[in-house]
Amino acid sequence: MNVKTLAILALITAAVVFAAMKWSSPDAQKDDDTDSPVLLPELSAQLDNIQKISIQTASDSFSLSKHGEQWGLDSHDDYPAASNKVNALLLGLAGLTRLEAGTANPELYSRIGVEPVTDTDAKSVLVSVASAEKPITALLVGNSSVAKTDATQQEIYVREAEAKQSWRVMGKIPLQREALEWVEKEIADINTPNIQSVMIQPTDGEPIHIFKESADQAEFTVANLPEKATAKTSDVTLLAGFLSNLNLDSVSKLDTVQLPEKADFIAVFKQFDGLTVQMTVKTAEDGKRYAVFMASAPEEAEISEAAADSGDETAVTGDSTTETATAEADSTKDSETAQDSTADAATPAETKPSATEQAASLNQRWQGWAYVLPDWKLERIVLEGKALYDLPEEEKTNEAADIEDISVMPEAMPVIPETVE
């Protein structure tokens, strides 16, 4: 659905809502200052021309800019914004309909939340919308409550920034006050049952390797498990599911982050269909840990695992990424040729993307970005191998007995004689 269609729907919705409000609320005031119930008619007419959205509160401000058909978050290097959230905001603004006039007294603005955002302790949110040529509207959004005549709508106090008159309007404005709430936060969502193996290679320390021989195997096997040790099934499963519902905390352009050459660790996740995801984690000078991702199809899977084993993370940046993309494009062409040769075969209702297609899609999303992951998520993967298994009590006792406790002082210390001149 394009923006023009959405604009038409917004106008129709606004008219229907206003008509319903009039019929169900006979005591509602009629606006004598305008013939239109729509608060911002000029916005609906220019939805296709909007190029910038700015959101400002008393404590923060950020903006979204449109590049072609894609919206991006300016403060985070134009990282893609969630189109559904942007469209919902614009349609919500365009569909606002007047219920009644509010106060025009500046001393009373704060009571309904439409005071200037520059006021001390202001609760309002200023939403500004502009085309490439000029500003279109700037609206202060204040207090809101569930609409009396339609529980799916809200009654909201608003005021155009340059106007004295405030209004109680009906509609819905899905406003996010935090910049990162506007972006596509999902990095990956690979289901645990699809994972065949996980290999973690710290720069310093022993590698961790869990795997399944087949998709029918109920639990993961922990490689190099000590004798008599029992794997912690829940912790192992959490490790295998690291890429499931993986969201970002923050994100930056890779070439704008000062990262060291040495990685903290490299993790390689392999699916049963051959799709392989390599994650390289490094700590920047500011103390933040950044993760860089690269996906590969079966043709490149062995390269990725070899890089993890050797600690060589050059595969995640530079020319290697370009070479991988080229290989994936060639592989996709071969796949399409094979598909053409079987065009007469029955077409399934839904075809799962091949490993090559999945890798190309993931790399398109990840290439050139460095992600900050939630701490609780990283805790599932930044661990030592012994965190994945339990030892019997007698083994723990024997292990502890092997450690010399040098903190115990002997009962009697020898007396050191003073030096006699």
Buried (B, 14 or more C-beta within 10 A) or exposed (E): EEBEEBBEBBBEBBBEBBEBBBEEEEEBEEBEEEEEBBBBEEBBEBBEBBBBBBBBBBEEBBBBBBEEEEBBBBBBBBBBBBEEBBBBBBBBBBBBBBBBBBBEEBEEBBBBBBBBBEEEEBBBBBBBBBBEEEEBBBBBBBBBEEBBBBEEBBBBBBBBBEEEEBBBBBBBBEBBEEBBEBBBEEBBEBEBEBBBBBBBBBEEEEBBBBBBEEEEEEEBBBEEEEEEBEBBEEBBBBBBBBBBEBBBBBBBEBEEBEBEEEBBBBBBBBBBBBBBBBBBBBBBEEEBBBBBBBBBBBBBBEBBBEBBBEBEBEBBBEEBBEEBBEBBEEBBEEBEEEEEEEEEEEEEEEEEEBBBBBBBEBBEBBBEBBBBBEEEBBEBBBBEBEEBBBBEEEBEEEEEEEEEEEEEEEEEEEEEEEEEE
